[in-house]
């Protein structure tokens, strides 16, 4: 069984890693004033934050065009027996639903859309695991079952410097954003039922970070499998490295990595956002079997 693995650009998987694991990427669009760019192709994260800081208008984003999706699926249907397409949460984008409407259009090459219910590198973890299983020739239905289990073992918490972007982009209720602005709080956010919601309201960024690390510590003690931890940043690489180094110092037996919030997610979180995510380290598990 030869299965193609497709994802969208918000997984932020480096090009070299995509090529190594034969992962196909559909770019979302980011709009800065009158200019539009294909994320991860026409504009990098660093370029986006620089351009966005110079604009008076709010940046926006849009899902991959139906034409681009159909074109890719048509091409892959000639080379593969099935396609698994893993998208960012359907609660913040219509990309998954658009792919779902196409799932019966290629009877000789079934399409399996999968809602990651999250985004960024937690989504990438699902994609990379799908690619590993596909390489082993695992049937698509079994891959989907494995992804569903891994999704349940994935957690991510993040904090932003300003809730304005989430409010304007419609990714957080206006009421929650207003409260945040009035109280000058640094709320911890997470995905719940596929949407971005406030997990807890914290007074300072330092205390918010401490709370996320406490949540991580609780899970490390609770779970019976190794975790891989990712610190994610919006143009704050030095801060992310400092956080990652501290976590690695506390848990030398676990893998700690760094990723980033790219242009599309950056339009909603804004520059300066920091997140910490963790999930089962399936790579280590497989090596230890």
Buried (B, 14 or more C-beta within 10 A) or exposed (E): EEBBBBBBBBBBBEEEEBEEBEBBBBBBBBBBBEEBBBBBEBBBBEEBBEBBEEEEEBBBBBBBBEEBBBEBBEEBBEEBBBBBBBBBBBBBBEBBEBBBEBBEEBEEBBBBBBBBBBBBBBBBBBBBBBBBBBEEEBBBEEBBEBBEEBBEBBBBBBBBBBBBBBBBBEBBBEEBBEBBEEEEBBBBBBBEEBBBBBBBBBEEBEBBBEBBBEBBEEBBEEEEEBBBBBBBBBBBBEBBEEBBEBBBEEBEEBBBEBBBBBBBBBBBBBBBBBBBBBBBBBBBEEEEE
